[in-house]
Amino acid sequence: MFRSLWMRAAVFLVAILAAIALASCAQEAPAAPEAMPEQEAVEAPEEMGPSVYRMGIFEEPISRNFWNYYGGPGGSVWTQYVLSGWTGALYGYSDQNFEWVPSLAADFPTDLAKETVDGTEYWTTEVPIRQGIMWSDGEELNADDIIFTAHTVLEMGISGNFGAVVDPAFLDRIEAIDSHRIKIFFKAADAEGNPQTPGLSIWQFGLAFMPILPEHYWAPVVAEAKQAGEPEAQIEALMAHVPENDPTLGGFTFGKWEPGAFFENSRADNYYATGSVITRYASGVLQEVNERLGYTATYFGEAGGDKELEYTVGPHVDSALFSIYGNQDAAILALTKGDIDYVFNPLGLEKGFRERIQAAGDLEIVSNLDNGMFYLGFNVRKEPMSIREFRQAVAIMIDKEFVTQTVLQGAAIPAYSMVPSGNAAWFNADTAKIGQGLTRGERLTQAVELLKSAGFTYEEEPEISEDGNFVAKAGKGLKMPDGSDVPALTIIAPSAGYDPLRATFAIWIERWLNDVGIPVRANLTGFNVIVGVLFSETVQEDLDMWILGWSLSLFPDYLETFFNGRRAPENDGGYNWGGYANPEFDAISFSLLSETTIEGARDKVFQLQEFLAEDLPYVTLFTIPKLDSYRPSSVDFPYTEVLGGLEGVGGMQTAVQVK
């Protein structure tokens, strides 16, 4: 049993280069409206069973419908936390080192081979499915579940993460050879008849990571949704379904959800991996011994010698309890008081929070590199955001070093690339770093020059102070290239109660853009409110700019998912909320999907990072050191050193030991 969904869902989306190579040989959301009122947390029941993993979150999950979470507007990180122990995929990542290994599959797949069927050419591969794996209701996992999940995505045109891992541009169909062996048919030509190959992004880091849902529960629900009328109405009907007694494949099943108070998952007693022993040897050999199903799987050599890691898969608790708090402050308070033993914190820790945790005495903070980033996005369908020089002027005015180091006192790290520096195998350190190292006067001068070069004009240009340290006179009467006034613009961003880091950036960006004459207001609001705007049917008209963040996948195919024109909501749907469409970028990013080697994929990823750093559909703002806080006297983890931290692996819900 190895992890897959958590690290892929980051697209909500960094394999170690050598680790990926090993596996290939054998393949992560001014006068402003008031922030949404924060709910006071209702006390969760004290007695939830003899053993409870007590965790804290500080935003309401959106849905417990897995289709909605992975393919619809329910795809927030808070939903991810509570659903992460529910399902599985054919392949996954090993602990800590991120090798690509079988999970629900019984072995590695066959090599891709070209095959002609009824005059049509395909790339095909076969995958054996592990026998004896049971859904929580006692039904056995089989080929029909995998086929049903993939074909539902294709037939209904579901987007989001599902649309990324089940890409209709490549996947034609899946067939059952028998109850526990499937054959996958990828299209060997694109829509124009040009040859194409399902590369790492499409197969090893795409379809192989698809979360599998039970046909015997969901097929009637899908059939009913398909009667809803137009395709959009069908998808809405599926996403709106409220599951009842839906079977799960992971370590937990749904227990109870009291909105504003808690979300509880209960242990799945027939979880196939419970009792499995995972061992990593110093030689790099990885072994899983599963007595329940009667198999031993050994990868990358022969087992033996010194052990670097060994633990037994659980769950070792009767329930996983997520107490829901109104904001980060309340969650940290609950942790320090002993109400919870671990808090999910995707936002980083300000100095004040760190000091409170350290002062508690019985808490520990562990630091890891992060595989996520926070950004300012542009709706490039609308002027002036559609003008490249405008976006570059905005980027120049933002002093990331000042905010992260001076205002936030080192709680965040400036970012200039779409691939975080922690993702060392794929990070391009040589991308353009627009605005880095400039004085306030230099920023103002260069931003004005950029705007004027694109045809913008001023009634009164901004002026810098004599010492060059502040803007003495803000720009006024900024006109578009066609002579019309630059319209009043809005940046939507999380409130300070939810995320003080992003709220701080929003306030400073508002100030700096008004300095240069761009009329903008920061609207600090609730996280789920922002998600609702991005997934609304009127996002093209309503959106100007927004500040959110991504937990990213290890393989950076999210560069295509976030920015290829086909991923815009008005096209095939997806996460390209800003509507970015550049033919040159589209061609390079789509070609990434056919790269079958690490070297070829890395070259494309580096090109894409360089392109985005210049064209700026996003201005990347910052990343954070991944700081996890927990109570070691109450909980014990098999390890704490891992890219993305404990939060990045779901708080290890199926491995943690509660004392």
Helices and strands as residue ranges (DSSP letters): H 5-8, H 17-25, E 52-57, H 66-71, H 77-83, E 91-93, E 100-102, E 113-117, E 120-128, H 143-156, H 160-165, E 171-178, E 181-187, G 207-209, H 215-225, H 231-240, E 252-258, E 262-267, E 277-281, E 286-290, E 295-299, E 307-312, E 319-324, H 328-337, E 342-343, H 351-359, E 364-368, E 372-378, H 388-397, H 400-401, I 402-407, E 413-414, H 440-453, E 463-464, E 471-473, E 489-494, H 500-515, E 520-525, H 527-534, H 539-542, E 545-551, H 558-563, G 565-567, H 583-592, H 598-615, E 618-623, E 626-630, E 635-636, H 645-648, G 650-652, E 657-658
